[in-house]
Amino acid sequence: MSPDPFLCYSEEPDVAVDLVRLARSLADPSGTGVRAVVPPGAPADLADRLAAGGAHGLEIVPGPAESDPQVLAATLAEIVRVAKPGLLLFGSTKRGREVAGRLAGLLDLPALTGATAVRLEGESVRVEREALSGNAVAIERIPRGPAIVAVLPGTTGPAPAPVASVERREHPTAPPPPLTERTEVRTKPGGQLEIEKAERIVTIGRGLRKKEDLTMIEALARALGAEVGCTRPLAAEAGWLSDDHWIGLTGHRVHPKLYVALGVSGAVQHLVGMRSARIVVAVNRDANAPIFAQADYKIVGDLYQIVPALLRALGG
Ligand SMILES: Cc1cc2nc3c(=O)[nH]c(=O)nc-3n(C[C@H](O)[C@H](O)[C@H](O)COP(=O)(O)OP(=O)(O)OC[C@H]3O[C@@H](n4cnc5c(N)ncnc54)[C@H](O)[C@@H]3O)c2cc1C
């Protein structure tokens, strides 16, 4: 069986480009059949980035970034009916999962989210996902054609050969009859931090004694050009930081170049969220803290002494 044509969708530009690369690595070597959606509100250069990234066709959906997921799913359903992709690759982001779920409902398609690896095997799609708090890998197979797999950001393939000519189709969104009504919009406290995109993160855990001491952590983050992350207790229980700082299984998955963990024990649910950090520095007064098993640089000591020393060394 020849590999199916692919349709890639993510509202996150970098993830969309990664999906095209992933699809190209799954597509047959003659390179047919990778199409990508340019979603509403996409930056002006996304179409060119997707084309340069290896897409053979672009499905352009104009409109504002905050387009209703229900409307978007209906537009994607039309695209699927025309393009007839065998495999739809979505970014497993919050919005990606929502649109994927609605599309799966509209077209009665199988859908898996949170994939960390995708392969074609005969008549099926083999999907790997984390299980048991990231301690095991679940391997699932769904029949090819069509199916939706939403992959975690960062899952991609090698840079493919460029495509000579890219077909572009525009799809105006036609709102379907609303199933839901928006009665109120409330801004979630915590601002617009997108910690998944941070290249450097200073994460604080329960080693911090009181909220006021966050100023010292923020100063270190500033000195390193980093964002502040936290473990679940600091966001969910103490409420010292908003949810967009929370890293882990039930928080955000991050992929920074530098991850500094201060007073973090290294519970498995936290490690799931930071495992793909490139360089990990851990500060903990317990030499046996599990975080040290993940760390490239291990500092056994009191963060209340180490952080000021680091600040002095950094000239902060
Ligand atoms: C279903 C489920 C989902 C979960 N999801 C998440 C998640 O997404 N993210 C997450 O983070 N957790 C999650 N948790 C919670 C997780 O199991 C841990 O409880 C949590 O990660 C521990 O946070 P912590 O490391 O800040 O605190 P602790 O485990 O209490 O560790 C504090 C650490 O600080 C050190 N310390 C104390 N004082 C100092 C000091 N002065 N200097 C240096 N070191 C010091 C201690 O030695 C200790 O190692 C989840 C739990 C469950 C059950």
The ligand as an SDF file (V2000), in Angstrom:
LIG
                    3D

 53 58  0  0  0  0  0  0  0  0999 V2000
   -2.0910   12.9170   39.1580 C   0  0  0  0  0  0  0  0  0  0  0  0
   -0.9650   13.8070   39.5810 C   0  0  0  0  0  0  0  0  0  0  0  0
   -0.4970   14.7460   38.6910 C   0  0  0  0  0  0  0  0  0  0  0  0
    0.5540   15.5810   39.0590 C   0  0  0  0  0  0  0  0  0  0  0  0
    1.0210   16.5000   38.1670 N   0  0  0  0  0  0  0  0  0  0  0  0
    2.0810   17.2600   38.4920 C   0  0  0  0  0  0  0  0  0  0  0  0
    2.6370   18.1790   37.5610 C   0  0  0  0  0  0  0  0  0  0  0  0
    2.1580   18.3480   36.4220 O   0  0  0  0  0  0  0  0  0  0  0  0
    3.7140   18.9090   37.9330 N   0  0  0  0  0  0  0  0  0  0  0  0
    4.2960   18.7760   39.1850 C   0  0  0  0  0  0  0  0  0  0  0  0
    5.2870   19.4630   39.4440 O   0  0  0  0  0  0  0  0  0  0  0  0
    3.7660   17.9250   40.0760 N   0  0  0  0  0  0  0  0  0  0  0  0
    2.6930   17.1890   39.7720 C   0  0  0  0  0  0  0  0  0  0  0  0
    2.1630   16.3580   40.6990 N   0  0  0  0  0  0  0  0  0  0  0  0
    2.6900   16.4310   42.0830 C   0  0  0  0  0  0  0  0  0  0  0  0
    3.9640   15.6310   42.2830 C   0  0  0  0  0  0  0  0  0  0  0  0
    3.6620   14.2830   42.5830 O   0  0  0  0  0  0  0  0  0  0  0  0
    4.8130   16.2280   43.4180 C   0  0  0  0  0  0  0  0  0  0  0  0
    4.0300   16.2440   44.5890 O   0  0  0  0  0  0  0  0  0  0  0  0
    5.3190   17.6290   43.1470 C   0  0  0  0  0  0  0  0  0  0  0  0
    5.9650   17.6810   41.8970 O   0  0  0  0  0  0  0  0  0  0  0  0
    6.3210   17.9960   44.2220 C   0  0  0  0  0  0  0  0  0  0  0  0
    6.6600   19.3450   44.0690 O   0  0  0  0  0  0  0  0  0  0  0  0
    7.9850   19.9040   44.7030 P   0  0  0  0  0  0  0  0  0  0  0  0
    9.1640   19.1890   44.1190 O   0  0  0  0  0  0  0  0  0  0  0  0
    7.9100   21.3750   44.5840 O   0  0  0  0  0  0  0  0  0  0  0  0
    7.8090   19.5940   46.2580 O   0  0  0  0  0  0  0  0  0  0  0  0
    8.4490   18.4950   47.2010 P   0  0  0  0  0  0  0  0  0  0  0  0
    8.2870   17.1360   46.6330 O   0  0  0  0  0  0  0  0  0  0  0  0
    7.9280   18.7570   48.5610 O   0  0  0  0  0  0  0  0  0  0  0  0
   10.0220   18.8180   47.1470 O   0  0  0  0  0  0  0  0  0  0  0  0
   10.6010   19.9610   47.6730 C   0  0  0  0  0  0  0  0  0  0  0  0
   12.1060   19.7900   47.5230 C   0  0  0  0  0  0  0  0  0  0  0  0
   12.7560   20.9640   47.9450 O   0  0  0  0  0  0  0  0  0  0  0  0
   13.9190   20.6070   48.6600 C   0  0  0  0  0  0  0  0  0  0  0  0
   14.1990   21.7200   49.5340 N   0  0  0  0  0  0  0  0  0  0  0  0
   13.4860   22.1530   50.5970 C   0  0  0  0  0  0  0  0  0  0  0  0
   14.0440   23.2760   51.1200 N   0  0  0  0  0  0  0  0  0  0  0  0
   15.1340   23.5500   50.3430 C   0  0  0  0  0  0  0  0  0  0  0  0
   16.1040   24.5790   50.3770 C   0  0  0  0  0  0  0  0  0  0  0  0
   16.0630   25.5730   51.2890 N   0  0  0  0  0  0  0  0  0  0  0  0
   17.0890   24.5470   49.4500 N   0  0  0  0  0  0  0  0  0  0  0  0
   17.1660   23.5620   48.5220 C   0  0  0  0  0  0  0  0  0  0  0  0
   16.2670   22.5550   48.4520 N   0  0  0  0  0  0  0  0  0  0  0  0
   15.2500   22.5590   49.3600 C   0  0  0  0  0  0  0  0  0  0  0  0
   13.5600   19.3290   49.3810 C   0  0  0  0  0  0  0  0  0  0  0  0
   14.7290   18.5900   49.6950 O   0  0  0  0  0  0  0  0  0  0  0  0
   12.6730   18.6420   48.3490 C   0  0  0  0  0  0  0  0  0  0  0  0
   13.4440   17.7770   47.5190 O   0  0  0  0  0  0  0  0  0  0  0  0
    1.1210   15.4950   40.3560 C   0  0  0  0  0  0  0  0  0  0  0  0
    0.6400   14.5390   41.2470 C   0  0  0  0  0  0  0  0  0  0  0  0
   -0.3990   13.7170   40.8720 C   0  0  0  0  0  0  0  0  0  0  0  0
   -0.9020   12.6910   41.8540 C   0  0  0  0  0  0  0  0  0  0  0  0
  1  2  1  0
  2  3  1  0
  2 52  2  0
  3  4  2  0
  4  5  1  0
  4 50  1  0
  5  6  2  0
  6  7  1  0
  6 13  1  0
  7  8  2  0
  7  9  1  0
  9 10  1  0
 10 11  2  0
 10 12  1  0
 12 13  2  0
 13 14  1  0
 14 15  1  0
 14 50  1  0
 15 16  1  0
 16 17  1  0
 16 18  1  0
 18 19  1  0
 18 20  1  0
 20 21  1  0
 20 22  1  0
 22 23  1  0
 23 24  1  0
 24 25  2  0
 24 26  1  0
 24 27  1  0
 27 28  1  0
 28 29  2  0
 28 30  1  0
 28 31  1  0
 31 32  1  0
 32 33  1  0
 33 34  1  0
 33 48  1  0
 34 35  1  0
 35 36  1  0
 35 46  1  0
 36 37  1  0
 36 45  1  0
 37 38  2  0
 38 39  1  0
 39 40  1  0
 39 45  2  0
 40 41  1  0
 40 42  2  0
 42 43  1  0
 43 44  2  0
 44 45  1  0
 46 47  1  0
 46 48  1  0
 48 49  1  0
 50 51  2  0
 51 52  1  0
 52 53  1  0
M  END
$$$$
